[in-house]
Amino acid sequence: MKKFLAMILAVTMVLSLAACGKSSEAATSGEKREEELYSMVVFTKGAEYFNWCYAGMQDAAESIGDFIKVELQGPAEWDASQEARAVETVLAKKPNGIVVSCADESTLIPSINKAIESGVPVICFDSDSSESNRLSYVGTNNNTFGAVAGKAIVDTIGTEGEIAIIMVPGAVSMEERAQGCIDYLKENAPNVTYTVLNDEGDVAKAEQVTSALLQSNPNIKAIFSTHGYGAPGAAAACRTLNMVGDITIIGSDYDSATIELLKSGDIAGTVIDDPYLLGYEAFMLSYAAAHPTDVLSGNAPFGHVPPLIFGSCSLLTGKVLEDPAAAARYENPPKIN
């Protein structure tokens, strides 16, 4: 994580120096800058994960100057169509830049492309839409993410048995995480077989499909959820069926509910990245894209931005949370107005 932080800060510093030169000149001369608006659009507004992302964006914006205004938009429920409409609504405000985490890749393509064609730079983060005309993606290598989960499962159940993978078909980031887990198992534990469950990105649905599977197949030893809502749902199913401790549950991301489940032992671990840094860097790229410099850009008339920035991921367990400092870090999510 320290190496990742150093890399991100180094990249951010370079981009800030290149893209913010005019801002610094204005600040030192006392010139008042015209207000700029940058919008973050997510597919579950109010989720703690995206609150972390937005906190990073807010801090990045503050580092540029008080003429930068940011906002967080998107549907409260997981709905790609509503998120696409949210992008359209944001675009009507003529923002200087948009950063978006995509509920699924294809549904967001038209609205992202419309923004780009309107001259508004779009940076994807956390969950990509690689077939769109977005300028850059800031996120985690999801295949590696899934492999971390696969290793955690093998370390717990061994090299034989049956597992389930919870995901939402069509969500590219989840499909990549699932594939990363599957590939790890094929290479390191080929006798482990898997079943895919669709929970539609909903905790209650995750509980329902997990409960049905565990009752129909007593051979299931582990469950990997490729997103943040699946593990709490799977844990609830195990509690109802008195199977806590019998099933190894590996989640994705973290929030208050997941942290409590880790501490109680209801789930064995969760694979995490750093949402704060994703939001921070996504904003910095959007600002750089909105402020062309003398640096040659492959996306003219937008400013130069790298096409891809990958961060690292790791496994968070209850043992890690035994450290008070670590627990405090995860137990105090930012409050977003």
C-alpha positions in Angstrom: 0.0 0.0 0.0 2.8 2.4 0.8 4.4 1.8 -2.6 1.0 2.4 -4.3 0.5 5.6 -2.3 3.9 6.8 -3.3 3.2 6.0 -7.0 -0.2 7.7 -7.0 1.1 10.8 -5.2 4.0 11.0 -7.7 1.6 10.8 -10.6 -0.7 13.3 -9.0 2.1 15.7 -8.4 3.3 15.6 -12.0 -0.3 16.1 -13.3 -0.9 18.9 -10.8 2.2 20.7 -11.8 1.5 20.4 -15.5 -2.2 21.1 -15.4 -2.4 23.6 -12.6 0.3 26.1 -13.5 -2.2 28.7 -14.6 -4.1 28.2 -11.3 -0.9 28.8 -9.3 -0.1 31.9 -11.3 -3.6 33.2 -10.7 -3.4 32.5 -7.0 -0.1 34.4 -6.6 -1.3 37.3 -8.6 -4.6 37.6 -6.7 -6.6 37.0 -9.8 -10.1 35.6 -9.1 -10.7 32.4 -11.0 -14.0 31.6 -12.7 -15.8 28.9 -10.8 -15.5 25.3 -12.3 -17.8 22.4 -11.6 -16.7 18.7 -11.6 -19.3 16.0 -11.1 -18.8 12.5 -9.7 -21.6 10.1 -10.9 -21.9 6.7 -9.2 -24.5 3.8 -9.3 -25.3 3.6 -5.6 -25.2 7.1 -4.1 -24.9 6.9 -0.4 -22.8 3.8 -0.3 -19.8 4.1 2.0 -17.4 3.0 -0.7 -18.4 5.9 -2.9 -18.4 8.3 0.0 -14.7 7.4 0.4 -14.2 8.1 -3.3 -16.0 11.4 -3.1 -13.9 12.4 0.0 -10.8 11.9 -2.1 -12.3 14.0 -4.9 -13.2 16.8 -2.5 -9.7 16.9 -1.0 -8.1 16.9 -4.5 -10.4 19.8 -5.5 -9.5 21.7 -2.4 -5.8 21.3 -3.3 -6.4 23.1 -6.6 -8.4 26.1 -5.2 -11.7 27.3 -3.8 -12.9 28.1 -7.3 -13.4 24.4 -7.8 -16.8 23.0 -7.0 -17.6 19.3 -6.9 -20.8 17.3 -6.5 -21.8 13.7 -6.0 -24.7 12.4 -8.2 -26.3 9.1 -9.1 -29.2 6.8 -8.1 -29.5 5.4 -4.6 -30.3 1.9 -6.0 -28.1 -0.1 -8.3 -29.6 0.8 -11.7 -27.4 1.4 -14.8 -30.2 3.1 -16.7 -30.8 5.6 -13.9 -27.1 6.2 -13.7 -26.9 7.0 -17.4 -29.7 9.5 -16.9 -27.8 11.0 -14.0 -24.9 11.6 -16.4 -27.2 13.3 -18.8 -28.6 15.5 -16.1 -25.1 16.4 -14.9 -24.1 17.2 -18.5 -26.9 19.7 -18.8 -25.1 21.8 -16.2 -22.1 22.1 -18.5 -19.6 20.9 -16.0 -15.8 21.2 -16.6 -15.4 17.5 -16.1 -17.1 14.2 -15.0 -15.8 11.2 -13.2 -18.0 8.1 -13.3 -18.1 4.6 -11.9 -20.2 2.5 -14.3 -22.9 0.1 -13.1 -22.3 -1.7 -16.4 -20.1 -1.0 -19.4 -22.6 -0.9 -22.3 -25.4 1.1 -20.7 -23.2 4.1 -19.9 -21.6 4.3 -23.4 -24.1 6.7 -25.0 -24.1 9.2 -22.2 -20.3 9.1 -21.8 -19.8 9.6 -25.5 -22.3 12.4 -25.6 -20.3 14.2 -22.9 -17.0 13.8 -24.7 -18.6 15.0 -28.0 -19.9 18.1 -26.0 -16.3 18.9 -25.0 -16.7 17.6 -21.4 -13.8 15.3 -20.3 -14.9 12.0 -18.7 -12.7 9.8 -16.5 -14.0 6.4 -15.4 -12.9 5.1 -12.0 -13.5 1.9 -10.0 -15.7 0.3 -12.7 -14.9 1.0 -16.3 -16.6 1.5 -19.7 -13.7 0.7 -21.9 -15.6 0.6 -25.1 -16.8 4.2 -24.6 -14.8 7.3 -25.5 -13.8 8.0 -21.9 -10.3 9.5 -21.7 -8.9 7.4 -18.9 -9.6 4.8 -16.3 -8.4 4.8 -12.6 -9.0 1.6 -10.8 -7.8 -1.8 -9.8 -6.7 -4.7 -12.0 -9.9 -6.8 -11.4 -8.3 -10.0 -12.5 -5.7 -9.6 -9.8 -8.4 -8.6 -7.4 -10.2 -11.9 -8.1 -7.0 -13.9 -7.8 -6.5 -12.5 -4.3 -9.9 -13.9 -3.4 -9.1 -17.2 -5.0 -5.9 -17.5 -3.0 -7.8 -16.7 0.2 -10.3 -19.5 -0.6 -7.6 -22.1 -1.3 -5.7 -21.1 1.8 -8.8 -21.8 3.8 -10.6 -24.8 2.2 -7.6 -26.5 0.4 -7.5 -27.6 -3.2 -10.8 -29.5 -3.4 -14.4 -28.6 -3.0 -17.3 -26.6 -4.4 -17.6 -22.8 -4.1 -20.0 -20.1 -5.3 -19.2 -16.7 -6.9 -21.7 -13.9 -6.4 -21.9 -11.3 -9.2 -24.1 -9.3 -11.5 -23.8 -10.5 -15.1 -23.0 -7.7 -17.5 -21.0 -5.7 -14.9 -17.6 -5.9 -16.4 -15.6 -5.3 -13.3 -17.4 -8.2 -11.5 -17.0 -10.5 -14.5 -13.2 -9.7 -14.4 -13.0 -10.3 -10.7 -14.9 -13.6 -11.1 -12.6 -14.6 -13.9 -9.5 -13.7 -11.9 -10.7 -16.0 -9.1 -11.6 -18.8 -11.6 -8.2 -18.5 -13.3 -6.4 -18.8 -10.0 -8.4 -21.8 -9.0 -7.7 -23.5 -12.4 -4.0 -23.0 -12.0 -3.7 -23.7 -8.3 -6.7 -25.9 -7.3 -8.2 -27.5 -10.4 -10.4 -29.7 -8.3 -12.3 -26.8 -6.9 -15.5 -26.3 -8.9 -17.8 -23.2 -8.8 -21.4 -22.1 -9.3 -22.3 -18.5 -10.3 -25.0 -16.7 -8.4 -26.7 -13.5 -9.6 -27.8 -11.3 -6.7 -28.7 -8.3 -8.8 -26.4 -6.1 -6.6 -28.8 -6.4 -3.7 -28.1 -7.6 -0.1 -31.6 -9.2 0.3 -31.3 -10.9 -3.0 -27.8 -12.1 -2.1 -29.2 -13.7 1.1 -32.0 -15.3 -0.9 -29.8 -16.9 -3.6 -27.2 -18.0 -1.1 -29.8 -19.6 1.2 -31.3 -21.5 -1.8 -27.9 -22.7 -2.9 -26.7 -23.9 0.5 -30.0 -25.8 1.1 -29.8 -27.5 -2.2 -26.0 -28.2 -2.2 -24.5 -29.1 1.2 -21.1 -29.5 -0.5 -20.5 -25.7 -0.9 -17.4 -24.7 1.2 -16.8 -21.1 0.2 -18.4 -18.0 -1.3 -16.7 -15.1 -3.1 -18.8 -12.0 -3.7 -17.4 -9.8 -6.5 -19.0 -6.6 -5.0 -19.7 -5.1 -1.6 -23.3 -6.2 -1.1 -23.0 -9.9 -1.6 -20.9 -10.8 1.5 -23.3 -9.3 4.0 -26.2 -11.1 2.2 -24.3 -14.4 2.2 -23.5 -14.0 5.9 -27.1 -13.4 6.7 -28.0 -16.6 5.0 -25.4 -18.5 6.9 -26.7 -17.1 10.2 -30.3 -18.1 9.4 -29.2 -21.6 8.5 -26.9 -21.9 11.5 -23.9 -22.3 9.2 -21.7 -19.5 10.4 -18.1 -20.8 10.4 -19.0 -23.7 8.1 -18.8 -21.5 4.9 -15.7 -19.4 4.1 -17.0 -16.0 2.8 -14.7 -13.6 1.0 -16.2 -10.3 0.1 -15.2 -7.3 -2.0 -14.6 -3.7 -0.7 -15.7 -2.6 2.7 -18.2 -0.6 4.7 -19.4 -0.5 8.3 -21.5 -3.7 7.9 -18.6 -5.6 6.3 -16.2 -4.4 9.0 -18.5 -5.7 11.8 -18.8 -9.0 10.0 -15.1 -9.3 9.8 -14.7 -8.6 13.5 -17.4 -11.1 14.4 -16.0 -13.8 12.2 -19.1 -14.1 10.0 -16.9 -13.5 7.0 -13.3 -14.6 6.6 -12.0 -11.6 4.6 -12.7 -9.0 2.0 -10.6 -7.9 -1.0 -10.0 -4.1 -0.9 -8.5 -1.3 -2.9 -8.3 2.4 -1.8 -11.4 4.2 -2.8 -10.2 7.5 -1.4 -7.2 7.5 -3.7 -9.3 6.4 -6.7 -11.5 9.5 -6.2 -8.5 11.7 -5.7 -6.7 10.7 -8.8 -9.8 10.6 -11.0 -10.5 14.2 -10.2 -6.9 15.2 -10.9 -7.1 13.5 -14.3 -10.4 15.3 -15.1 -8.9 18.6 -14.1 -5.8 17.9 -16.2 -8.0 17.0 -19.2 -10.0 20.2 -18.8 -6.8 22.3 -18.8 -4.7 21.6 -21.9 -1.0 22.5 -21.6 2.0 22.4 -24.0 2.2 18.6 -23.3 1.2 16.8 -26.4 -2.2 15.1 -25.9 -3.5 12.1 -27.7 -7.1 13.3 -27.0 -7.0 16.8 -28.3 -8.6 19.2 -27.6 -8.5 17.8 -24.0 -5.3 18.0 -22.0 -3.0 15.0 -21.7 -4.0 12.2 -19.4 -2.6 8.6 -19.2 -5.2 6.1 -20.5 -5.0 3.9 -17.5 -3.9 4.0 -13.9 -4.0 0.7 -11.8 -3.8 0.6 -8.1 -3.1 -2.3 -5.8 -5.4 -4.5 -3.8 -5.1 -6.7 -0.7 -7.1 -9.0 1.6 -8.5 -7.4 4.8 -9.3 -9.8 7.6 -10.5 -9.7 11.1 -6.9 -10.3 12.3 -5.9 -7.0 10.6 -8.7 -5.2 12.5 -7.2 -6.4 15.8 -4.8 -3.5 15.4 -6.6 -0.4 16.8 -5.1 1.9 14.3 -6.1 -0.2 11.4 -9.6 -0.7 12.8 -10.0 3.1 13.3 -9.0 3.6 9.7 -11.9 1.5 8.4 -14.5 2.2 11.1 -14.7 6.0 10.4 -16.1 6.5 6.9 -16.4 10.1 5.7 -19.7 11.9 6.2 -21.0 13.3 2.9 -23.7 16.0 2.9 
